[in-house]
Amino acid sequence: MPSVTRDIYLGTDSGATTSKTGGVFANGEPVSTHLRQSSTNSQNGTAAVVAGWVEGAEGFLKDNGFTWDRVAAAGLALPGPYQRYGVLEKSSNLPDSFIGWNFHADYSAAIAKAAGREIPLYVGNDGDFGGVGEAARVRGDTRASVLLLAPGSGLGAAYIDTNGLPLSGDHLAGMEGGHMPIPRHLLGHGLDEVPAFRCGCGRDWGCIEAYSTISGLSQFLEFFLPKYPDHELALSNDTLRSKGFSLRGRAQNGDPLALEIFDIQARALGIHVANLSMALDPGIIVIGGGLVDPESTTPEFRERYLGGIRAAALPYLFPKQRDELQLVPATLGELSQSIGAALVALYSSSKG
């Protein structure tokens, strides 16, 4: 019997409600750019979550005309922090009953059962793995290191080394760069004017996440609405949360309040780019998140937002960094973490 070519590397990106499955071939090219989603079902316990991951993997293989025989290894992206490799600590998006869950062991056993053989499994922080996916797209034939900053509900961050793998740290927390403090006096409204925004992590020092993501929009509105007493949002009875969610759409239509808020978010992120460039000296910086999504924002808005990030960062960089550092938008969108997980499986398997 001829031997089977095992050249498919699966990747699963698990969120609290939805899990996404992707894959790459041995050359690193995506098997598909179609988003394959399945329910995570975290409310039903860990066994249901694992069953959802397997369902997603098997559906992905079937969709693309493959079987488990072609699978060489798998990767799983799951938010941390972790107690140790593959064992979950308290997660803000998962039930407390998941604390101490050895998800690596459970998913390894499940895919072994589905495939009828052991399949190597590599796991890690979802932000880190998203960085791996985006880095593979922008590096080309170079070995440039890559910093990913992806503002969404929180601030995803990852540093990808010259081997294409993430710097996760000794405590496996991932690169939680969103919880470093922002130098508020550089935001352009005066140190005494901009308060230290609250952050879901509990720190009170003004986490960059609260100034650059959806999580801080309500607090920005509290700060700015008195400047706009006749604005529709100042007169609305909607919750601050609902008002905050409306800002991205308003900004696309030139709303001055929304644009002022996103201008400051861009400035905050640019200052953070400069901070992290001092520490990590990356060759390429990728900006992800919904504000650079072509399906959600206009070219004019994206140019303004990315331009604001660049303008805020440049004065604080070294001359060579100012000349050579690349700052580009992310391109994989919701596929980044599942593709990244698959690439981690590929790269880690190749290392032996």
C-alpha positions in Angstrom: 0.0 0.0 0.0 1.4 3.5 -0.8 2.1 5.7 2.2 -0.2 8.6 2.9 1.2 12.1 2.5 0.5 13.9 5.8 0.7 17.5 4.8 -2.3 19.2 6.4 -1.9 21.2 9.6 -5.2 22.0 11.3 -5.8 25.1 13.5 -8.7 25.9 15.8 -9.4 29.3 17.3 -11.7 28.9 20.3 -13.8 31.7 21.7 -16.4 31.5 24.4 -19.3 31.2 21.9 -17.8 30.4 18.5 -14.8 28.4 17.4 -13.2 28.8 14.0 -11.3 26.1 12.1 -8.6 26.6 9.5 -5.6 24.8 8.0 -2.4 25.1 6.1 -0.4 22.9 3.8 3.2 21.9 4.5 4.3 25.0 2.5 2.4 27.3 4.8 -0.3 28.2 2.3 -3.9 28.2 3.6 -6.0 25.2 2.7 -8.9 27.6 2.4 -9.8 31.2 3.0 -13.4 30.3 3.8 -14.3 30.9 7.4 -15.5 27.7 9.0 -17.3 28.3 12.3 -19.0 26.0 14.9 -20.5 26.6 18.3 -18.1 26.4 21.3 -21.0 25.7 23.7 -18.9 26.7 26.8 -22.1 26.9 28.8 -22.5 23.1 28.5 -19.1 22.3 30.0 -15.7 21.2 28.8 -16.8 18.0 27.1 -19.2 20.0 24.9 -16.4 22.4 24.0 -14.1 19.6 22.9 -16.9 18.0 20.9 -17.3 21.3 19.1 -13.7 21.6 18.3 -13.7 18.1 16.8 -16.9 18.8 14.9 -15.2 21.9 13.4 -12.1 20.0 12.5 -14.0 17.2 10.8 -16.3 19.7 9.0 -13.3 21.6 7.7 -11.7 18.4 6.4 -14.9 17.3 4.7 -15.5 20.7 3.2 -12.1 20.6 1.6 -12.1 17.0 0.5 -9.7 15.6 3.0 -9.7 13.0 5.8 -7.8 12.6 9.0 -5.2 10.5 7.2 -3.7 13.7 5.7 -3.4 15.5 9.0 0.1 15.8 10.3 -0.5 18.0 13.4 -2.9 20.4 14.9 -2.9 23.7 16.8 -5.4 25.2 19.2 -5.6 28.9 20.1 -7.3 29.5 23.4 -7.4 32.7 25.6 -5.2 32.5 28.7 -3.9 32.9 31.2 -2.7 29.3 31.9 -1.7 27.5 35.1 0.9 25.6 33.0 1.1 24.5 29.4 -2.3 23.3 28.2 -4.0 23.9 31.6 -6.4 26.8 31.9 -6.3 29.4 34.7 -9.3 31.8 35.4 -10.5 33.2 32.1 -12.7 36.3 31.9 -14.7 34.7 29.1 -15.1 31.1 30.3 -17.0 29.6 33.3 -15.1 29.3 36.6 -15.6 25.5 36.4 -13.0 25.6 33.6 -10.2 26.6 36.0 -7.7 23.9 36.0 -9.0 22.2 32.9 -6.3 20.3 31.0 -7.6 21.2 27.6 -4.5 19.9 25.9 -4.9 16.4 27.2 -8.7 16.3 26.5 -8.4 17.6 22.9 -5.4 15.4 22.2 -7.5 12.4 23.2 -10.5 13.5 21.2 -8.6 14.0 17.9 -6.7 10.8 18.4 -10.0 9.0 18.7 -11.4 10.8 15.7 -8.3 10.1 13.6 -7.6 6.6 14.9 -4.0 7.5 15.8 -2.1 10.1 17.8 -1.8 13.5 16.3 0.7 16.1 17.8 -1.2 19.1 19.3 0.3 22.5 20.0 -1.6 25.0 22.1 -1.2 28.6 23.0 -2.6 32.1 23.5 -5.1 33.2 20.9 -3.5 36.6 20.5 0.0 35.1 20.0 -1.3 32.7 17.4 -3.1 35.5 15.6 0.2 37.2 15.4 1.8 34.1 13.8 -0.9 34.1 11.1 -0.5 37.8 10.3 3.3 37.7 10.4 3.4 34.9 7.8 1.5 37.2 5.4 3.7 40.3 5.8 7.2 38.9 6.2 7.5 37.5 2.7 11.0 36.0 2.2 12.5 38.0 5.1 13.1 37.0 8.7 11.8 40.2 10.1 10.3 40.1 13.6 6.7 41.3 13.8 4.6 43.1 16.4 0.8 42.7 16.1 -1.6 45.0 17.9 -5.3 44.2 17.3 -7.8 46.5 19.0 -11.2 44.9 19.4 -13.2 44.3 22.5 -9.7 44.2 24.1 -6.2 44.8 22.8 -4.7 41.7 21.3 -0.9 41.8 21.1 1.8 39.4 19.9 5.5 39.5 19.2 6.7 37.1 16.5 10.4 36.2 16.4 12.5 35.6 13.4 11.5 31.9 13.3 7.8 32.9 13.0 6.9 31.8 16.5 5.4 33.9 19.4 7.2 35.1 22.5 4.9 33.7 25.1 6.9 34.2 28.2 7.8 31.9 31.1 4.3 32.1 32.6 2.5 31.4 29.4 0.3 34.5 29.7 1.0 35.6 26.2 2.0 39.1 25.4 -0.5 41.0 27.4 0.7 44.4 26.1 -2.8 45.9 26.5 -2.3 46.1 30.2 0.7 48.4 30.2 0.0 52.0 31.3 -0.4 54.7 28.8 1.5 58.0 29.4 -1.7 60.1 29.5 0.1 63.4 29.3 1.0 62.6 25.7 -2.6 62.1 24.6 -3.1 65.8 23.7 -5.7 66.8 26.3 -3.5 67.4 29.3 -2.5 65.1 32.2 -5.2 66.4 34.5 -8.0 66.2 32.0 -7.9 62.6 30.8 -8.6 60.3 33.7 -7.1 56.9 34.3 -9.8 54.8 32.6 -11.1 51.7 34.3 -9.9 48.4 32.8 -11.5 45.0 33.1 -8.2 43.5 34.3 -8.6 45.5 37.6 -5.5 47.6 37.3 -5.9 51.2 38.1 -2.9 52.7 36.3 -4.6 53.5 33.0 -4.2 50.4 30.8 -3.6 51.1 27.1 -6.4 48.7 26.4 -9.0 51.1 27.8 -7.7 53.9 25.6 -7.5 52.0 22.3 -10.4 49.5 22.2 -14.2 49.1 22.4 -13.8 48.5 26.1 -13.0 52.2 26.7 -15.6 53.8 24.4 -18.1 54.4 27.1 -15.5 56.2 29.2 -14.5 58.3 26.3 -18.1 59.3 25.8 -18.4 60.3 29.5 -15.3 62.5 29.0 -16.2 64.0 25.7 -20.0 64.4 25.6 -20.0 67.6 27.7 -18.1 69.2 24.8 -20.9 68.2 22.5 -24.1 69.1 24.4 -26.2 69.3 21.3 -25.0 66.0 19.8 -27.5 63.3 19.1 -25.8 61.0 21.6 -25.9 63.6 24.4 -29.6 63.8 23.9 -30.2 60.0 23.6 -31.5 57.8 26.4 -29.6 54.8 25.1 -27.0 53.2 27.4 -23.4 54.4 27.2 -22.5 50.9 25.9 -25.0 51.2 23.0 -23.8 54.7 22.2 -20.2 53.5 22.2 -21.1 50.7 19.7 -22.5 53.3 17.3 -19.3 55.3 17.1 -17.5 53.3 14.4 -20.5 53.7 12.0 -20.8 57.4 12.9 -17.1 58.0 12.2 -17.5 56.6 8.7 -19.9 59.5 8.0 -17.6 62.2 9.4 -19.2 62.6 12.9 -16.9 65.0 14.7 -17.4 63.4 18.2 -16.7 59.9 16.9 -13.6 61.1 14.9 -12.2 62.9 17.8 -12.5 59.8 20.0 -10.9 57.5 17.3 -8.1 60.1 16.7 -7.2 59.8 20.4 -7.4 56.0 20.2 -5.0 56.2 17.2 -2.7 58.5 19.1 -2.7 56.2 22.2 -2.0 53.2 20.0 0.8 55.0 18.2 2.5 55.9 21.6 2.2 52.3 22.5 3.8 51.3 19.2 6.8 53.5 20.1 6.9 52.0 23.7 7.0 48.5 22.4 9.5 49.4 19.6 11.9 50.5 22.3 11.6 47.1 24.0 11.3 44.7 21.1 12.7 46.6 18.0 10.4 44.8 15.5 10.9 45.1 11.7 7.1 45.2 10.9 4.1 46.3 12.9 0.7 44.9 12.0 -2.4 46.7 13.1 -5.5 44.5 13.2 -9.1 44.9 14.6 -12.3 46.2 13.2 -11.1 49.7 12.6 -8.9 48.5 9.7 -11.5 46.0 8.4 -12.3 47.0 4.7 -15.8 45.6 5.1 -16.5 47.9 8.2 -14.6 51.1 7.5 -14.0 53.4 4.6 -10.6 53.9 2.9 -10.6 57.5 4.2 -11.2 56.4 7.8 -8.5 53.7 7.6 -6.0 56.1 6.2 -6.8 58.6 8.9 -6.6 56.0 11.7 -3.3 54.4 10.5 -1.9 57.8 9.8 -2.6 58.9 13.3 -0.9 55.8 14.7 2.2 56.6 12.6 2.3 60.2 13.4 2.1 59.5 17.2 4.8 56.9 17.1 7.4 58.5 14.8 8.8 61.2 17.1 9.7 58.7 19.7 11.5 56.2 17.5 15.2 56.0 16.8 16.2 57.4 13.4 16.8 54.0 11.7 13.4 52.8 13.0 11.7 55.9 11.6 13.3 55.2 8.2 12.7 51.4 8.1 10.0 50.3 10.4 6.9 49.2 8.5 3.4 49.7 9.8 0.7 47.9 7.9 -2.9 46.8 8.3 -3.8 43.2 9.1 -5.2 41.1 6.2 -6.4 37.8 7.5 -9.3 39.2 9.6 -11.2 36.5 11.5 -9.0 33.8 10.0 -5.8 35.0 11.7 -5.9 32.9 14.8 -7.0 29.6 13.3 -4.5 30.0 10.5 -1.9 31.0 13.1 -2.6 27.9 15.2 -2.2 25.7 12.1 1.2 27.5 11.3 2.4 26.9 14.9 1.7 23.2 14.4 3.6 23.3 11.2 6.6 25.2 12.5 6.7 23.3 15.8 6.6 19.9 14.0 9.3 21.0 11.6 11.6 21.9 14.6 11.2 18.2 15.6 
